Amino acid sequence: MGIRIDGKAVSAAFREKLKEDVARLTEQGMQPGLAVVIVGDDQASRVYVNNKKKACQQLGIYSEEYALPGETTEEELLELVNRLNNRSQIHGILVQLPLPRHIREKVVLEAIDPRKDVDAFHPQNVGRIMIGDYRFLPCTPAGILELIRSTGVPVEGKECVVIGRSNIVGKPMAMLMLHQNATVTICHSRTKNLAEVARRADILIVAIGKAKFVGADMVKPGALVIDVGMDRDENGKLCGDVDYEAVEPVAGYITPVPGGVGPMTISMLMKNTVTAAEMALEAAKGC
Ligand code: NAP
């Protein structure tokens, strides 16, 4: 029987430590500040933004929310990003995705000052992750690293298979596992013999967005299984990309959905905001 990795507990412990960092920075006159920008009325995005605001309050991070109407122009959004780039009280800027179709995501993400890019989506930060010289790690992969760390399972030398190659999860995840000296295979929708490749994994990370796609036949006995998916099953209930009931008896460790990767993602956003404030403090001292 696999040991359930409790994302809520790992996240709570992580936030306790962060709270101390926030208090220390605040004492030094550099209370971390996060601006969250949401355009339009996407319900899922609204829930994410509310959760981010709540996490800020819980940790003592200053936060501002900009809820803009769906008809906001790209120019208006860029103007706001530019203003936030120049505000010393704001250390992190997060533009909630997806944006309405008339706004080019790429242009907006590239307009964020890379030192305030707490999502780590700016090409400069993506490049830094590639060469292993990063300020911020993208939130979901960074949260997964913490979950793996919490198990005490060493990563070095392990076979790691990442299913999914999105810029947000799969690709950076694979890169971070490589930095941890795992031997990494990345799979995607054109991968041949997926089950066979997945079964090689000591650490299997699944981020594809397909409900209960990974069954016991795709998992090596004793493997550490991380389920990133946030899907709906046939009854509309939240579930992951991994069939938890089927895989749990085979796996060594497994994350549930909900309560696995999800809670870690926001904690990592908070961590990046603290890192951005620390960088601002260092820069101020250097002046
Ligand atoms: P995405 O951008 O849609 O990418 C999905 C990836 O999965 C693609 O690379 C795709 O391959 C691959 N894929 C799709 N079907 C496949 C199949 N049958 N076999 C093998 N590979 C397949 O998704 P994403 O943004 O990475 O998100 C993935 C899941 O994670 C979603 O459920 C999302 O909601 C969830 N998520 C959760 C969190 C969290 O905090 N918990 C954060 C982010 C995302 P191709 O490239 O070949 O098309």
Residues whose N, C-alpha, C, O or C-beta is under 5 A from the ligand:
A	BS01	NAP	T140 G164 R165 S166 I168 V169 G170 C187 H188 S189 R190 A207 I208 G209 V228 G229 M230 D231 V261 G262 T265
